[in-house]
Amino acid sequence: MATSPVIPSNNGFVVPTEEDWRARKVALVTGITGQDGSYLTELLLEKGYVVHGIIRRSSSFNTGRIEHLYADPHSKPKMILHYGDLTDSTNLVNIISQVQPSEVYNLGAQSHVKVSFDMSEYTANVDGVGTLRLLDAIRTCGLTHKVRFYQASTSELYGKVVETPQKETTPFYPRSPYGVAKLYGYWITVNYREAYNMFSCNGILFNHESPRRGQTFVTRKITRAVANISLGKQECIYLGNLNAKRDWGHARDYVEGMWLMLQQDEPQDFVLATGETHPVREFVGKAFKIVGVDIAWEGEEENEVGKDKATGVVRVRVDPKYYRPAEVELLWGDPTKARKLLGWKQKVSFDELIKEMVLADIEMVRANDHHS
């Protein structure tokens, strides 16, 4: 007597190889409306991808950074947005099942270090467990060996640094709920690579800025204030720790590194950095120089001020409320591995970055005046 096979035949259906799957060029990006998400989407569209993005529902529009990428709705769109959230695992499974991506870039996060002290549980839920939910959604959809996964890790993992400069093998010592949550995201990405043979990579990115940086981040806060001061709309800027040193690059350069990580033969973790470090004070001085103001520094710690050399007017003051509960004094990355294996190197210099940001903010302030 004939019996039916327990496993039904595939009736001639050919399961696509990983190469065929990748050739479809379908990317899913969390955090698509953020600074990095918008630059990454531009890059992927230029390379012929169809890009799906996850956005959170909001009563006000929050897609300003990607508005210019919308195609004519009557033509076949290359960028498609889905409502979702890294705290909703069912939603993530549904989106991945529908999109069937070849690459997933997890850029979504509560990414403000200072805010993470006020919203530590939420930060852990999104930045830590959210990464697990996304990795698990890929597994649930049966795409473990088809999807290539990029996790946005951060130089804040190094926190209280134990060696300088910091590289891939430097021990972590996070100093904020944000850094601790991202540490879980880092290790669960490594774990899924080792446990399930998933192509999952961490990009440990040092600070990267642009005119699209959120206005609550120190670099954008500085360039925005310099623009306002130069146009007579503000007298002074209040900042926290002027001695904090950071390795600052341009976000446009760094998203190229993200993409390169997922094009390699083997999944690995990489530091992306410029290999230079600068104090906040230097960033402030160079930003003011763009608008023809030389800053002279006087005093120490919270009594330090920056004065316009020509007029004596105080343009920079320190406010202790901007200090972090646990300060990270120095972040300085060593991008040697990325340069050797990925062929990646930042193109935009520190001075060029500051100039681009200041000029963009001057233009924005003027445009807002024109519309008001």
C-alpha positions, 0 to 999 in steps of 0.5 A: 500500500502506497503512503504519502511522504511525511514531507511533501515534495516541492512540486518542482519549486526551486529554493533560491540560493543565497546568491539569488536571494541577495541579488534581489537587493531588498533592504529593511531599515529600522530607524529610517527617519533618523540621520543614519537611516536617511543617508543609508537609504540614499546610498542603497537607492543609488545602488539599485535596492528597494528599501523598506523602512520601519517608522513609528506612528506619530500624530505629527510628521516625522519623515522630514529627513527622507521626504526628498526620497519619495517617488511619484506615487503613480510609479513603482516605489523604491522606498516603502514605509511600514508602521512598526516598533522594536518593542512589538515582536509580532509586528516585526515578524509580520513586516519581515515575512511581508518584505522578505529582505536580503539585508536588515540594518538595525539603526532604530534606537533611543540613541540619546545618552543623557535621555537614557538616564531618565528613560533607562527601562525604555532604552533597554527595551528598544536598544537591547531587547529590540535587537533580540526581537528583530533577530528572532523575527528573522529566525521565525520567518525562516530567513536565518541563512538568507538575511544579512544583518547589521547592528548599529553598535556604538563607541559608547560601549567603551565608556570608561576606556581601558586602552587608547585608541579603542579597537575591536578587541578593546574591552567594553566598560559602558557608562550609561543605560544607553551604553549598557543596552547597546552592549546587550545588542552587541553580544546578542548579535555575536551570539546569533552569528555563533549559535545559528550561523547567521550573517550578523555584524556589529558596526562599532561606530564612533561619533558621526554627525551631519546637518541632519543630526538631531538638534539635542546632540551637542554638535548640532546644538553648537552649529545651530547656536552659532547660526543663530548668534551670527544672525543676531537671534541668540546671544549665548550657548550653554554647554556641559563638559567642554573637555570631553574628547570625541572622534567625529566623522560624517554620517554619509561616510559611515553608512557606506561602511555599514553597507560594506560590512554586509558585502563581505564573505564572512560576518565580522565586527568593525570599528568605524572612526577617523582615528582623530580625537577633538575636545568639544571646546575645539568644535565650538571654536572652529564653528564660531570661526566659520562666521568670523568670530574668534573665541577666547576662553577664560575661567575653569570648569563650570566657571569657564566662558568663551568670549568674542575676542573682538567685542568681549561678549560672552558667547559660551557658558557652562551649565552643570545640568548638561553634565552626565551622571557618569562622564565619558571623557575620551573616545578615540577609535582605531579604524585599521581593520575597516581600512584593511579589510573593507577598504573603508576610509572617511572622506570628510575632514573634521573642519569640512564637517563643521563648515558643512553643518554651520552653513546648513544651519545658517541656511535653515534659520534664514529659510525659517525666517522667510516662511514665518 
